Amino acid sequence: MIAPNLIRIKTISEFHSLLKLSPPEHPLISIIDYSKVQYSLEKNPPSAVFDFYSISIKRGMDIKMFYGQKEYDFDEGVMFFMAPGQVLKVETAGNTISEHSGWLLLIHPDFIWNTSLARNIKRFDYFDYSVNESLFLSQKEEEVIEGIIKNIQQEYHSNIDKFSHDIIIAQLEVLLHYAERFYQRQFITRRKVNHKILENLERNLNGYFDSDALQLKGLPTVQKIAEELHMSPNYLSEVLKILTGQNTQQHIHEKIIERAKSKLSTTDLSVSEIAYALGFKYPQSFSKLFKTKTDLTPLEFRNSFH
């Protein structure tokens, strides 16, 4: 059941109609030039759910976009990705959007069905990133992406033949691999920002472990930690892997083991008492994690001090 202020756009043709554009040349794939889109936005427009993939670069748009619960102000050109079923809301201060540019690539899942891309597309985590985790491209990187988009556009504008579909799929795969490379570059070049994320993570985890939250709420989840840092879980894990070689779950586990070692070596608390204090419902789960991480049982670790 769709919420009252939420619309579902099932086809690319429906999306073209919504933007008052002519029907797409291909029902399952389309590239829209934002400079040719002139449409009004309601004061309180509904959110939208799309049943297709979208990849876009937007420039000079005086709008705010809400992707899930996150907000991003598009004052400059950035690239972002959406998978089917995700919610998007657009707001503007004025009545119309003008003086904007960029492009929007729409791909219906039926277009990639039974291809290598259909099998592999879920490995590109950035389809689950929030808008505020968009990809910031250098001019050279944007030129690379623009070249691929032109190749795709040229292919489906030309006479469709038996090779067209495979060529477009190949170009899409190249585009996604380049985006993955550029995201890795972004993780590395934004080290100052990323180290701040790590500092905030450490502060949040230490605060959680030093409070009564462990016993009251249990172990912190990756989703909860990411929400507190105003990030998507996948993006947070990617940042941490670049900085520490570990994802968020592994980072949480390391914090647990660190606290467990302290309690085992400096207190007379039983293993069960330590497990409960660290937020575990079952002592066996704690012992299993400890053995996995240290190759020792909690008691073996404690006995090594005697």
C-alpha positions as a printed NumPy array, in Angstrom:
array([[  0.   ,   0.   ,   0.   ],
       [  1.408,   3.394,  -1.062],
       [  1.351,   6.27 ,   1.453],
       [ -0.882,   9.261,   0.536],
       [  2.06 ,  11.58 ,  -0.139],
       [  4.067,   9.004,  -2.068],
       [  3.819,   8.193,  -5.76 ],
       [  5.21 ,   5.128,  -7.502],
       [  6.605,   5.514, -10.999],
       [  6.734,   2.087, -12.568],
       [  8.002,   2.823, -16.073],
       [ 10.429,   5.152, -17.784],
       [  7.568,   6.309, -20.024],
       [  5.643,   7.428, -16.921],
       [  8.662,   9.418, -15.773],
       [  8.952,  11.147, -19.157],
       [  5.277,  12.011, -18.966],
       [  5.706,  13.425, -15.451],
       [  8.434,  15.771, -16.721],
       [  6.31 ,  16.653, -19.797],
       [  8.902,  15.16 , -22.132],
       [  8.262,  13.272, -25.342],
       [  8.089,   9.478, -24.958],
       [ 11.468,   7.725, -24.615],
       [ 13.026,   6.274, -27.754],
       [ 13.527,   3.01 , -25.883],
       [ 11.015,   1.862, -23.243],
       [ 13.671,   0.374, -20.948],
       [ 16.533,   2.899, -21.095],
       [ 16.66 ,   6.652, -21.471],
       [ 19.038,   9.591, -21.045],
       [ 17.38 ,  12.879, -20.123],
       [ 19.108,  16.229, -20.652],
       [ 18.259,  18.355, -17.607],
       [ 18.737,  21.596, -19.537],
       [ 15.665,  20.687, -21.596],
       [ 13.479,  19.995, -18.571],
       [ 11.196,  22.824, -17.463],
       [  8.671,  21.871, -14.857],
       [  7.026,  23.337, -11.805],
       [  7.253,  21.874,  -8.353],
       [  4.472,  21.936,  -5.824],
       [  5.096,  23.633,  -2.491],
       [  4.909,  20.266,  -0.743],
       [  5.544,  17.727,  -3.517],
       [  5.029,  14.024,  -2.881],
       [  7.95 ,  11.694,  -2.474],
       [  8.518,   9.261,  -5.32 ],
       [  9.52 ,   5.616,  -5.583],
       [ 11.014,   4.524,  -8.885],
       [ 10.916,   0.972, -10.203],
       [ 14.117,   1.471, -12.176],
       [ 17.754,   2.431, -11.679],
       [ 18.842,   6.046, -12.072],
       [ 22.293,   7.577, -12.42 ],
       [ 22.691,  11.317, -12.749],
       [ 24.875,  14.4  , -12.726],
       [ 23.149,  17.665, -11.82 ],
       [ 24.605,  21.162, -11.987],
       [ 23.275,  24.578, -10.995],
       [ 19.982,  23.372,  -9.543],
       [ 18.547,  25.48 ,  -6.733],
       [ 16.915,  22.494,  -5.098],
       [ 17.167,  20.231,  -2.133],
       [ 16.84 ,  16.504,  -2.512],
       [ 15.897,  14.141,   0.275],
       [ 17.049,  10.576,  -0.317],
       [ 15.665,   8.486,   2.507],
       [ 16.048,  10.894,   5.463],
       [ 19.187,  12.656,   4.211],
       [ 19.358,  16.068,   2.551],
       [ 21.755,  17.359,  -0.063],
       [ 21.881,  20.825,  -1.6  ],
       [ 22.918,  20.631,  -5.26 ],
       [ 24.964,  23.813,  -5.573],
       [ 27.532,  22.084,  -7.765],
       [ 27.707,  19.085, -10.036],
       [ 27.862,  15.727,  -8.302],
       [ 26.969,  12.227,  -9.353],
       [ 24.603,   9.96 ,  -7.498],
       [ 22.949,   6.591,  -7.947],
       [ 19.56 ,   5.146,  -7.003],
       [ 18.323,   1.566,  -7.126],
       [ 14.673,   0.548,  -7.675],
       [ 12.443,   0.91 ,  -4.641],
       [ 14.276,   3.813,  -3.002],
       [ 12.42 ,   6.982,  -2.01 ],
       [ 13.306,  10.427,  -3.363],
       [ 11.819,  13.831,  -2.56 ],
       [ 12.648,  17.109,  -4.3  ],
       [ 11.99 ,  20.606,  -2.983],
       [ 12.712,  24.067,  -4.366],
       [ 12.495,  27.556,  -2.925],
       [ 10.812,  28.927,  -6.039],
       [  8.038,  27.744,  -8.326],
       [ 10.24 ,  26.495, -11.147],
       [ 13.648,  25.016, -11.725],
       [ 15.735,  26.848, -14.316],
       [ 19.327,  27.35 , -15.464],
       [ 20.241,  23.802, -14.693],
       [ 22.219,  21.225, -16.612],
       [ 23.392,  17.651, -16.449],
       [ 21.838,  14.355, -17.373],
       [ 19.8  ,  11.525, -15.93 ],
       [ 20.265,   7.944, -17.072],
       [ 17.302,   5.647, -16.411],
       [ 17.617,   1.859, -16.679],
       [ 14.712,  -0.498, -16.13 ],
       [ 15.693,  -3.851, -14.532],
       [ 14.136,  -5.649, -17.504],
       [ 16.818,  -4.122, -19.741],
       [ 19.634,  -5.864, -17.858],
       [ 17.723,  -9.086, -17.191],
       [ 19.693, -12.286, -17.904],
       [ 22.988, -10.418, -18.412],
       [ 26.244, -10.332, -16.479],
       [ 25.238,  -6.872, -15.23 ],
       [ 22.043,  -8.254, -13.666],
       [ 24.164, -10.712, -11.711],
       [ 26.764,  -8.15 , -10.649],
       [ 24.952,  -4.834, -10.153],
       [ 24.258,  -5.476,  -6.462],
       [ 27.992,  -5.529,  -5.742],
       [ 28.15 ,  -1.789,  -6.46 ],
       [ 27.427,  -0.576,  -2.936],
       [ 27.064,   3.064,  -3.965],
       [ 23.495,   2.402,  -5.14 ],
       [ 22.746,   2.261,  -1.399],
       [ 24.626,   5.433,  -0.462],
       [ 22.726,   8.52 ,   0.642],
       [ 22.622,  11.65 ,  -1.498],
       [ 25.026,  13.421,   0.862],
       [ 27.513,  10.649,   0.02 ],
       [ 27.388,  11.458,  -3.683],
       [ 30.424,  11.17 ,  -5.917],
       [ 32.366,  14.396,  -6.445],
       [ 34.067,  14.198,  -9.834],
       [ 37.147,  16.011, -11.078],
       [ 36.838,  17.565, -14.52 ],
       [ 38.854,  14.735, -16.048],
       [ 36.704,  12.105, -14.33 ],
       [ 33.517,  13.814, -15.465],
       [ 34.8  ,  13.817, -19.05 ],
       [ 35.33 ,  10.047, -18.827],
       [ 31.763,   9.52 , -17.579],
       [ 30.322,  11.919, -20.156],
       [ 32.076,   9.985, -22.928],
       [ 30.442,   6.735, -21.828],
       [ 27.021,   8.403, -21.611],
       [ 27.431,   9.72 , -25.163],
       [ 28.318,   6.22 , -26.357],
       [ 25.16 ,   4.792, -24.776],
       [ 23.037,   7.604, -26.171],
       [ 24.455,   7.206, -29.636],
       [ 23.862,   3.461, -29.565],
       [ 20.165,   3.605, -28.755],
       [ 19.608,   6.642, -31.013],
       [ 20.997,   4.644, -33.948],
       [ 19.193,   1.859, -35.733],
       [ 18.757,  -0.922, -33.192],
       [ 20.323,  -4.199, -34.289],
       [ 21.27 ,  -7.492, -32.657],
       [ 24.476,  -5.972, -31.234],
       [ 22.934,  -2.853, -29.665],
       [ 21.779,  -4.388, -26.399],
       [ 25.107,  -6.098, -25.666],
       [ 27.046,  -2.935, -26.5  ],
       [ 24.913,  -0.797, -24.165],
       [ 25.229,  -3.367, -21.365],
       [ 29.009,  -3.351, -21.82 ],
       [ 29.059,   0.46 , -21.661],
       [ 26.941,   0.427, -18.489],
       [ 29.346,  -1.998, -16.862],
       [ 32.289,   0.238, -17.781],
       [ 30.483,   3.261, -16.32 ],
       [ 29.802,   1.477, -13.029],
       [ 33.389,   0.252, -12.744],
       [ 34.712,   3.779, -13.335],
       [ 32.319,   5.097, -10.679],
       [ 33.662,   2.479,  -8.269],
       [ 37.22 ,   3.592,  -9.023],
       [ 36.33 ,   7.255,  -8.544],
       [ 34.624,   6.505,  -5.23 ],
       [ 37.786,   4.766,  -4.038],
       [ 39.714,   7.885,  -5.038],
       [ 37.224,  10.001,  -3.088],
       [ 37.694,   7.881,   0.038],
       [ 41.462,   8.371,  -0.214],
       [ 41.609,  12.071,  -1.166],
       [ 39.097,  13.142,   1.481],
       [ 41.256,  11.784,   4.279],
       [ 40.738,  14.799,   6.547],
       [ 36.971,  14.346,   6.372],
       [ 37.293,  10.576,   6.736],
       [ 39.533,  10.829,   9.804],
       [ 36.892,  13.065,  11.349],
       [ 34.369,  10.276,  10.703],
       [ 36.68 ,   7.818,  12.463],
       [ 37.063,  10.196,  15.422],
       [ 33.286,  10.575,  15.696],
       [ 32.839,   6.813,  15.472],
       [ 35.343,   6.223,  18.276],
       [ 33.7  ,   8.867,  20.44 ],
       [ 30.221,   7.41 ,  19.86 ],
       [ 31.336,   3.839,  20.533],
       [ 33.256,   4.812,  23.673],
       [ 30.254,   6.754,  24.935],
       [ 28.01 ,   3.786,  24.249],
       [ 30.326,   1.311,  25.96 ],
       [ 30.878,   3.613,  28.959],
       [ 27.154,   4.121,  29.545],
       [ 24.371,   1.769,  30.573],
       [ 23.321,   1.423,  26.925],
       [ 25.004,  -1.96 ,  26.475],
       [ 22.943,  -3.619,  29.18 ],
       [ 19.761,  -1.702,  28.362],
       [ 19.844,  -1.842,  24.572],
       [ 22.324,  -4.588,  23.761],
       [ 25.198,  -4.451,  21.321],
       [ 25.264,  -1.466,  18.943],
       [ 24.261,  -2.315,  15.384],
       [ 25.957,  -1.079,  12.228],
       [ 22.679,   0.569,  11.176],
       [ 22.378,   2.44 ,  14.489],
       [ 25.989,   3.61 ,  14.479],
       [ 25.684,   4.803,  10.863],
       [ 22.491,   6.716,  11.651],
       [ 24.179,   8.523,  14.545],
       [ 26.965,   9.578,  12.17 ],
       [ 24.378,  10.636,   9.54 ],
       [ 25.742,   8.176,   7.015],
       [ 24.575,   5.092,   5.195],
       [ 25.963,   1.786,   6.566],
       [ 27.707,   0.887,   3.307],
       [ 29.476,   4.232,   2.959],
       [ 30.655,   4.148,   6.57 ],
       [ 32.082,   0.661,   6.086],
       [ 33.909,   1.724,   2.916],
       [ 35.47 ,   4.713,   4.684],
       [ 36.587,   2.542,   7.596],
       [ 38.074,  -0.107,   5.302],
       [ 40.229,   2.576,   3.656],
       [ 41.378,   3.951,   7.026],
       [ 41.661,   0.798,   9.148],
       [ 41.27 ,  -2.211,   6.874],
       [ 38.117,  -3.191,   8.78 ],
       [ 34.432,  -2.635,   8.113],
       [ 32.051,  -1.219,  10.737],
       [ 31.016,  -4.608,  12.138],
       [ 34.635,  -5.652,  12.554],
       [ 35.371,  -2.314,  14.217],
       [ 32.552,  -2.881,  16.731],
       [ 33.845,  -6.396,  17.41 ],
       [ 37.356,  -5.061,  18.051],
       [ 35.92 ,  -2.63 ,  20.591],
       [ 34.074,  -5.492,  22.301],
       [ 37.196,  -7.663,  22.475],
       [ 39.237,  -4.745,  23.809],
       [ 36.733,  -4.188,  26.644],
       [ 36.433,  -7.921,  27.295],
       [ 40.211,  -8.334,  27.646],
       [ 40.281,  -5.481,  30.143],
       [ 37.544,  -7.037,  32.274],
       [ 39.037, -10.533,  32.081],
       [ 42.484,  -9.358,  33.14 ],
       [ 41.562,  -6.783,  35.808],
       [ 38.364,  -8.078,  37.461],
       [ 37.039, -11.261,  39.065],
       [ 33.765, -11.1  ,  37.127],
       [ 32.668, -14.427,  35.665],
       [ 32.59 , -14.907,  31.909],
       [ 28.79 , -14.791,  32.004],
       [ 28.788, -11.524,  33.966],
       [ 31.212,  -9.985,  31.474],
       [ 29.111, -11.194,  28.564],
       [ 25.949,  -9.602,  29.981],
       [ 27.832,  -6.392,  30.826],
       [ 28.967,  -6.161,  27.202],
       [ 25.409,  -6.472,  25.896],
       [ 25.291, -10.145,  24.95 ],
       [ 22.036, -12.007,  25.573],
       [ 23.827, -15.326,  25.674],
       [ 27.313, -15.924,  27.18 ],
       [ 27.941, -18.592,  24.514],
       [ 27.751, -15.917,  21.798],
       [ 30.349, -13.837,  23.627],
       [ 32.674, -16.814,  24.1  ],
       [ 32.358, -17.782,  20.44 ],
       [ 33.22 , -14.248,  19.259],
       [ 36.145, -14.016,  21.693],
       [ 37.563, -17.346,  20.515],
       [ 37.151, -16.335,  16.864],
       [ 39.023, -13.071,  17.401],
       [ 41.775, -14.244,  19.774],
       [ 42.103, -18.012,  19.247],
       [ 41.572, -18.351,  23.025],
       [ 38.487, -18.9  ,  25.122],
       [ 37.795, -16.145,  27.692],
       [ 38.992, -18.45 ,  30.498],
       [ 42.173, -19.39 ,  28.612],
       [ 42.902, -15.685,  28.143],
       [ 42.291, -14.998,  31.858],
       [ 44.46 , -17.944,  32.929],
       [ 47.343, -16.678,  30.818],
       [ 47.77 , -13.91 ,  33.42 ],
       [ 48.321, -16.384,  36.249]])
